[in-house]
Amino acid sequence: MPTYYENLANNIRAISISNKLDFGDYYNKLSPSKGLCFGLFFMWAQAVLAQDNLRFYRRLGILTKNYGFNAPWLISEIKSFQKKQKKASQHRHTPQHNTVVWMPRIKAINCQRCGHHFGNNKYRCNICSRLVCASCVEQSAVLNLCRDCYQEDLIGSIRPFLDGVLLYQWPAKTSLSHALPSQSYTASRYLVSDQLATKEENDLLNKSLQQIYNFPICGTYTEIAAYILKILKPTIALNIPFVIALESTTHIIGVTYHRQKHKLIFYDANYMSINRLYKIVDFEGIGAEILWSFSTCFGQRYSFFPISARIYISPTINLPNGGVTLQNTYNQINVDILNATTRLSAYVLSHYLYFVCFKGFTAVVRYLLEHSKVDVNKRNRGENTPLHVACIHNRIEVVKILLTHKNLNINLKNISGDTPLALARMSGYTKIAALLENPRAA
């Protein structure tokens, strides 16, 4: 039996090649075989912060079902939705000349969907305006929908959902890549055929994320879990929706808090390989989940590894006291993290230095060079030094800090025979190239 992820890849392929739809080639743009963890994570994060994560899971549930080779049911549902939208659009633009006749407002006694009595509660669908009973309504923090409109809404939002995944996973493949600043996580909708998707109402793709914490951690799985617990305590006390992103260079997972159950919800796109969309975990299980998620990236042989922890909240929320008290708490945790690096071996420190150069943590780069015996010229598997890594990812401030180290060798070549200067020139990073041409000026 195929896994959820295999079903997702097959359904995206079916949508892309179907001659009944005009979606465009999402399959080759998204490249599901290479992973979609970043794209799916940021779509999940936005849903959590909007308190609409149930709709995210159900939409993803539609995309991960097994409909057969060419997903005929899914294609038929999408096509049916498109026809209804087209008909509704034509109706809106057709001049109406009917005589206006006053009609009394009929008070509904029974559910206008199933015909049963309302019971204690009745709800008005925000799309079709029918009054429905509790068993026929789908509620969220955003809106109330009857079951029929809810299913149509899920089907209709597949296209902009894939747009969002594409933008977050492969921004360079979108026509908006030139407009996105470096390290931007502000969502904007893009369609592979260079047109904007038409589904605008109630989608989450135009919402951004407000980052309130970002710091790299290096340690064992249990040590990283202990730091995450320290970060969680003041964040939970805010009593607002939040998301913690735990990220390596190649993978990302998400953590949020379930207040009713007093447990954590872990989101990892790789859960689809075991036919899960998310996991609800006790606080004691943080280390085990981190081990499961990142062991495929670093391998079981690594007892220490680096990841970054970022915390996002909704951009509509203003923190108490401007967030000063919270930042002071986070800063003390960061000091503890840095102090713990003194016991790390030179080998582990080199990995940590590569990571912070890759991510652009300038304060940590400076700390490691000043307070540890890290080898600034240590090479990785590709024979790249930390300076190579900083040049590849256009980290100009990191380059400036590295150039101040007395033992730095700027002429080392990687496995391809390229120096950091050559990499900067090939990538068009002229400011970095100028620094390397005259390193004393830095």
N, C-alpha and C positions, 0 to 999 in steps of 0.2 A: 504494500500500500504506500503511495507517495506521501511525503511529508507536507506540512503546510507550506514550507518554503518552495518545494517543488511545484505544488499547486499554484502558488503565487507567480512563479516564473512562467508556468504554462499559460495562465490566464492573461498575463501581460503580453505574452507572445500572441495569443489568440486575438486580443484586442488590437494589436498592432497590425496583424496581417489580414484582418477581416475586411472584405470588400463591402460590407454593409455599413461600416463605420468610417469616419474620417478623422480618427484620432491622431494619426501619425505614428511613426516608428518608435514607440516608447521602449520596446524591447531592447533595441540596440543602443538607444540613448541611456537607458538605466543600467544595462549590463548586469542583470540579477546574479549571474554567475560570479561576479566580483564582489558581491555583497551590497546590502542596502542599509547597513546599520546606522549610518549618520543621517540619511534622509528620513528613515522611519522614526529614529529617536526624536528628531526635532519636530516632526508632526505630532508624535505622542506628547511631547513636552507642552506644545501649544494647547493640545486638547486638555491636558491635566490642569494647566493654569486657567483655562476657561471653564473648568469644572464640567467638561463635556467629554471625558475620556471614554464613557460607555459607547458613545457614537463612534469614536475612533476604533474601538475593539470590534464593533459590529460591522463597520465598513471594511476593516481588515479581514473580518470573518467571511464576508462575501467574496473577497479577493483570494482567500486561501482555501476555498472549497474545491472539491474535485468535481468538475462538470464534464469531464471527458477531454479528448484531445484538443478540439477546437472550441471548447466552452460554449456550446450552442445556446444554453439557457441564459448565460450571462450576456452574450451578444444580443440575444432577442430582447432581454429586459432593457439594456441600454438603448437599443434601437427604438423600442416602444416609448421610452422616456423622451428621446429626441423628437419623435413625432408629436408627442403631446406638447412639448415645449414650442415646437414650430407652429402648431395649430393655435396655441395660446397667444403666441407673438403676433400671428396674423390677425387674430381676433381683436387684440389690443389696438392695432393700427387701422382697423376697418371703421370708418365713420358709422356711428349708430344714429338711426333716424326713427327709432321706435318711440311711440307716444308714451310718456311717463305716466304710469298708473299707480296710484297709491295702494299699497298692500299692507294689511295689518301685520305686525310682528307676531309670529306664531310662537307660543311658549311650548318648547319641547318637553314632553313628559318622559319619553324613552330615548335611549341612546340612538343617535341617527346613523350609527354604523351597524350595530348588532341587533337593535330593536329591544334590548332588555332594559329593565328599569335602571335608572341612574344609581340608585342606592344613596349613600351618604354624600357622594361627591360627583360633580360633573365638570367637564373640562371643554374649553373651546379650542379647536385645532387652529393654530396660527397660519395655516396655509389654506385649507378649504372652508374654515369657519364653522364646521359642523360641531354640534355639542355631542360629546361622547362620554362613555362611562369609564371608570378606573381601569377596567380590563382592556379597553380599546385605546388607551392613550400611552404615549411614550414621553416621559418628562425628562427635562434636563434643566440645568441652570440657565440655559439660553432661551428655550421655548417649549411649548407643548404641541405635539403632533399626534394625530390619529395614526393608527397602525398602517393604513394605506399610504398616507402622505409620508410617513416615516420611511417606509420601504422605498418609495420613489425618491425621497431625499437622499437616501444612502446611495442608490444607483446613480442619481444625477451628480453626486459629489465625487464620483470615482475619478473623473477626468481632472478636476482641479487638485484632487488629492495626489494623483500621480505627478502633476506639475510641481507640487510642493516637494515631494520626495526627490524629484530630479534636481530641483534648485539647490537643495541642501546637500545631496550626495555628489552631484557632478555640476557645480555652478559654471565651470568653464564650457560645458556643452550647451549652455543656454544663451539666448540672445541678450540676456540681462547681465552677463558676467562683467561687461565693461563698466556697468553702473554700480557694481557692488564693491564697497570698500573692503580692504583686507580684513579677515576675521569677522566679517559681518554675518550676523545670524538673524537679520531682519527678513522675514519671508516676503516674497513677491511672486505673483503667479506667472508662469510661463508655459507656453504650449509648444510642442516640438515642431509644429507647422508655422511657428512665428506669429501665431495669433493668440490673443488672450482667451482663456476659457470663459464661457458665458455664464456658468453657475456662480452667482455672486452672493445670493442671500444665505446667511447663516453659516458660511464656511469660515474656517479659522486661518486661512493661508495668509491673510494680510495683517495678522497680529504678530507683534515682535515680542522678544523676551528681554527682560531687564536683568542684567547680571549683577549680583551683589557680592559674589565671592569667586576667586579664581587663584588656585595655588597648586603647585606640584608636590606630590608625596612619593617618597621612596622607602620601601620597607618590605617585610614579609606580608603575606595575606592577612594574618592576624593583626599585625601592627597597623596596616592600612585600615582594617575594620575598626580598630580602636580610635584612630583619628577621625574616621567618618562618624562614629558615635559622638565624639566631642563636637564636631561640626553640627550634627543633628540637634543636639540639645537646645542651643539658643535659637536655631531656625524653627524648630517646632513650637517654641514659646511665642513666636510671632503670631501664631494662630491664623495664618494665611496659606493659600495653596503655594507650594514650591516644588521645584524639581532639582535634584542633584545629578549632574552629569559626571560620570567617571570615564575618563578617556585616555587611551594609549595613543600611539602614533597611527594605529590601524583599526582600532575598534572603540566603540562607545556604548555604555549602558546607562540606564536611568534609574533613579530611586526617588520615590515620593512617600508621603506618610498617609496612612489610612486612619483617620481620627476615630471613627466608630469602633474599629477593631484593635486600635492601638498597635498596629503592625506596619511593616513596610511593604510597598509594592515595588518589585524590581521589573524593569522592562529591558529586554535584550532581544534584538532581532533574531539572534541565533536560537532563541527558544522555539522558533517555528520549526527547527530541525528535529525537535522532540514533540512536535504537535502541541505546543503551548503558545499563548500570546503574552502572558505575564505570569509572575509568581507572587504570592503573598507570603512574606517571610517574617519570622520573629527577629527581634533585634540581635539575638544570639547567632542568627544564621547569616549575618552579613559577610563574614569571612568566607564561608562555604560558597556563597553565590559569586563573590569576587574571584575565588579560585576557579569556579566552573567557567565563568565568562572569559577570563583572561589567560587561562592556562593554554588555550589554543594559540594565543598570540605569542606568549613568552615561552611556553613549554613547561612541563613539570620540573625540568632540571633547574630552573631558576628559582632560588629561594627568596631573592630580592628582585623587585622590579619597580619602575616608575610609572605613575599615572597622574593625571591632573584631576582635581575636583573643582567643579564650577557649580554655583547655585544660581538658579533663575527664579524670578517671581514675575507676576504680571506687570507690564509697564504702567498700568493704571493705578498701581498701589504706591503710596508714599509712606516710607518707613518712619516710625516714631523718632523724634529728635533728629531727623535727617539721616538716620542710620548710623550716627556717630557711636552710640553705645554698642551697637551690634558689631561695627567694624573694629572697635577696640577689643572685643571678645575674640573675633576672628584673628586679629593680629597677634594676640597672645598664643593662640593655637599654632599660628605660622612660626612663631619663635621656637616653640617646642619641636616642631617638625625639623627646622633647620639645626637646632642643637643636637638632635638625634643623628644627624648625618656624620658627626665626628667619629662615630664608632663603625661606620661603613668601610669596607675594604676599598682599596684603590680601584679594583675591577668594577665594583658596584658603583662607585662614584663616577667612573668614566661613563657608564650607562646613564646615570642621572644627569651628567653634564650634557651628553648628546641630546637627551630629552628636553631639558630646559632651553637649550639652544634652538632646537626644533620648534618649540612652542613660543619662544620669545620672552621667557621669564628673566628679565634683565637683572632684577635684584638678587635672584637666586644664583645666576651666573657669577655675579660679582662676589657673592658670599662664598661660593665654592672655590673661586680662585684665590680668595684672601684667607680663608680659614681651613682649608683642607689641602692634602697632598695630592690632589687630582693631577693627572698627566694631561696637560692641555693639548698635547699632540697625539694622544691615544687614537688609534685607528679602529674602525669597526669592520664588519665583514666585507664591506665594499671599499675598504681602505680609505674611507672618508674620516677626516678629523672633525672636531667640533666646529672649526672654522668653515670647512666644506659645508656642513649641515646648515650653518647660519646663512651662508651665501646662497645655497639652493633655495631656501625659504624666505629670502629677502628680509632677514632680521638685521637691519642696519645698526640698531643700538647694541645688539649683541656683538656684532663685528667690532664696534668701537671698543667695547669692554675687553674682548679677546686680544685686540691689538695692543692693549696696555700691559699684557703679561710678558715678562722678560724672557720666558722660555719658548714663546710661540714661534713656530716655523711656518711662514706663510707660503713656502715654496714646495711643500709636500704634495705629491700627486696621488690621486685615488687609483682604483683598479682600472679605470678607463684612461689613465694618463693625464687627467685634468687637474690643474691647480685651482685653489679657490678663486683666483683672479679670472682664470679661464671660464669657470662656471658662471661667475657674475656677468662677464661679457656676453656669454652665450644666452643668458636669460634676459639680457637687456637691463640689468640693474646697474645703471651708470653711476649712481652715488656710491654704491659699495665698491665698484671697480675703481673709482677715483680714490677711495680710502686705501685700497690695497696697493695702488700704484705709488702712493706716498704715505706709507704707514706711520711715519713720524708725525705727520700732521694731525693724526687721530688723537 
